[in-house]
């Protein structure tokens, strides 16, 4: 039968292996070369460019600021 100490060492070992595999996966994913050329990736705009309204300051833009500029929370129906 397995003792408590053996079970503890097994749990520590398997947890450590899982964390190393997660770190290895992320390292490989970040450094992978992307060879596919989709029509969306060739355009000069990114997804974040499309989400920020025209004329808004990208650094100071926040959804809360956009709502407060339109009116109070009661007028928008959030509360």
MIKOL-268797 format. One line per 10 residues: number of its first residue (from 1); for each residue x, y, z of N, C-alpha, C, O. Coordinates in pm, whole numbers. Each point is the difference from the previous one (the first is absolute). Layout:
! residues N
NUM	X:Y:Z:X:Y:Z:X:Y:Z:X:Y:Z  ...
! end
This chain:
! residues 79
1	84:-118:0:-84:118:0:89:125:0:111:-1:53  -161:107:-113:79:123:-10:-11:80:130:-108:16:57  222:32:-12:1:76:125:-32:148:-29:0:43:-115  -25:30:220:-29:143:-15:119:76:-58:-16:91:-81  135:-129:124:120:67:-52:20:-28:-149:37:91:-76  -61:-214:33:11:-32:-142:-104:75:-82:30:50:-109  -151:-42:161:-106:74:-70:33:148:-8:-26:64:-102  84:-9:207:40:141:1:107:25:-105:-8:97:-76  111:-184:70:106:16:-98:-51:-15:-142:44:71:-90  -138:-165:69:-59:-18:-132:-79:123:-42:7:42:-116
11	-83:16:209:-79:120:-32:92:118:-32:-28:75:-94  134:-58:169:95:109:-27:67:-21:-135:15:95:-77  25:-218:46:65:-30:-127:-94:25:-117:38:66:-97  -161:-117:104:-94:18:-110:-40:147:-17:-17:46:-113  3:26:221:-30:143:-9:114:78:-63:-23:92:-78  145:-129:113:117:66:-58:11:-29:-149:30:90:-79  -54:-215:40:4:-36:-141:-108:75:-77:25:48:-111  -144:-36:169:-109:72:-67:37:147:-19:-24:55:-108  82:8:208:39:140:-14:110:17:-104:-4:96:-77  100:-186:73:106:9:-101:-57:-18:-141:45:67:-93
21	-142:-156:78:-62:-18:-131:-79:123:-42:-1:36:-118  -64:29:212:-75:123:-30:96:110:-44:-26:69:-98  135:-53:170:99:102:-35:63:-32:-137:20:91:-81  11:-217:56:56:-39:-128:-98:26:-114:40:48:-106  -167:-81:127:-102:25:-102:-8:149:-33:-2:37:-118  -3:49:219:-10:143:-24:125:54:-68:-9:86:-87  125:-136:125:124:43:-65:-3:-36:-149:35:82:-84  -76:-204:54:-5:-41:-140:-108:75:-77:19:31:-117  -131:-3:179:-110:70:-67:39:145:-32:-32:51:-107  99:14:199:40:140:-21:106:10:-108:-1:94:-79
31	93:-188:74:111:7:-95:-25:-73:-131:90:-11:-82  -211:-39:61:-31:-71:-124:-11:98:-116:-50:111:16  97:-153:-130:-10:83:-121:-137:-23:-61:-45:-114:-14  -21:222:-24:-131:-9:-61:16:11:-151:26:108:-52  -41:-221:-18:19:-4:-145:-129:27:-78:5:28:-119  -118:-37:186:-127:18:-73:-26:148:-25:21:84:87  -67:-54:-207:-33:136:-38:-150:6:-27:-44:-37:-109  -33:81:205:-143:14:-21:-30:141:-50:81:90:21  -194:-69:-87:-32:134:-51:-12:103:111:25:118:-23  -64:-160:143:-14:95:109:135:44:55:14:113:46
41	85:-201:-50:130:35:57:81:90:-91:97:62:45  -132:-53:-174:77:84:-91:-43:146:5:71:86:-51  -185:-57:113:-43:139:5:83:76:103:61:-60:88  -61:191:-99:83:81:88:-66:28:134:68:48:91  -196:-76:-76:-67:25:127:-3:-128:82:-7:-110:-54  10:128:184:-9:-114:91:-136:-1:66:-81:90:-20  55:-192:99:-129:-14:67:-20:114:100:-112:46:19  219:0:46:-15:108:97:-30:132:-70:-67:86:57  116:-67:-181:-31:122:-73:-148:10:-31:-56:109:-3  -8:-221:-19:-141:0:-35:-91:21:119:-114:41:-18
51	162:-67:140:-84:12:118:-3:141:57:-96:36:68  196:44:-95:6:136:54:-74:92:-95:29:3:-119  -127:75:171:-76:89:-87:89:105:-67:106:35:51  -152:12:-165:74:100:-76:7:130:81:-102:45:53  218:12:-44:18:125:73:30:-17:148:28:98:68  -33:-221:-17:28:-24:141:150:-14:20:72:-48:-87  -26:91:204:141:-14:35:23:-145:42:-58:-43:99  142:-35:-172:18:-140:35:58:-23:138:-27:-102:63  108:196:-14:59:-17:132:-103:28:109:-6:-72:100  -75:174:-119:-96:38:103:-138:-58:-20:-91:31:77
61	71:-116:-179:-131:-54:-28:-36:-110:99:79:-90:25  -199:99:29:-54:-108:80:-150:-4:-23:-60:104:-26  -2:-221:33:-144:-9:-21:-80:85:100:-104:54:-35  154:-44:158:-70:80:99:1:148:-39:-98:71:23  208:-26:-81:8:140:-44:-97:24:-115:-59:108:-10  43:-205:-77:-91:15:-113:-144:6:48:-80:76:-54  46:-155:155:-137:1:54:-26:131:73:-107:59:-15  204:-12:93:-21:124:74:-8:119:-94:-64:100:33  129:-109:-149:-9:110:-96:-138:7:-63:-45:107:-39  -24:-221:28:-134:-4:-59:-107:41:101:-105:51:-40
71	128:-73:167:-99:33:100:21:-83:125:101:-70:12  -193:77:78:14:-72:126:-29:-149:-22:-49:-40:-105  79:-40:206:-25:-143:-9:-150:-29:-6:-42:-96:-64  -38:179:128:-145:-21:-2:-55:20:-139:-92:-70:-41  147:168:-32:-50:28:-134:35:-112:-97:-73:-25:-95  184:-42:119:42:-107:-87:-70:-130:36:-11:-90:-84  -37:79:207:-72:-118:43:88:-104:65:-36:-117:3  152:156:49:89:-96:64:-36:-22:146:37:-102:57  -108:195:3:-38:-18:142:-150:-9:10:-54:-14:110
! end
